[in-house]
Amino acid sequence: MMETEKPDGTVKDELRGMRILVIALIIGVVIMAVTIIGLKFFVSPATGKGAVPSKNLFLYMSFGIAFFCLLAAWISYKKKLAIIKGSTMSLRSKLAQYRSVVIMYMALCEGAALFSVIAFFIEGKFPVLIVTAVMLVFMLRKFPLSENVIRELELDWQEQQELIK
């Protein structure tokens, strides 16, 4: 008896997998931030009292890194999204390409967010966590909801129906 091939899953499964990945990245940042903030109340900053004052070095570094990461994420996202939108590939292929674009965008945002959490751990200055919050907002803005994917990829009616069915 010949065994039939199992389908790789629906397009909706692809989108669900992308959502799970993005949620995991966001939760990772939140867990690290909450852990480090919790440690702040039990342990003094890593620089300690005898350290040379940094004059907010890590705060400025966090903002600078966040700016460059966001700029790189935005430019890369727009360029690669234009390529996907201009292609004639199948919806499944478009989603696979879109997933790699979203992962790159999220990785850049997550890197800046995690750096700011580490900077907070080192210096213990709460304003550096603004970067973490801002980066989380940018990550949430690219969350792969069906509506966002349809809008971002400019899917035609048939592709939209395949995505939401």
ABEGO torsion letter per residue (X at the ends): XBBBBBBAEBAAAAAAAAAAAAAAAAAAAAAAAAAAAAAAAABBBAAEAABBBAGGAAAAAAAAAAAAAAAAAAAAAAAAAAAAAABABBAAAAAAAAAAAAAAAAAAAAAAAAAAAAAAAAAGBAAAAAAAAAAAAAAAAABBBAAAAAAAAGBBAAAAAAAAX
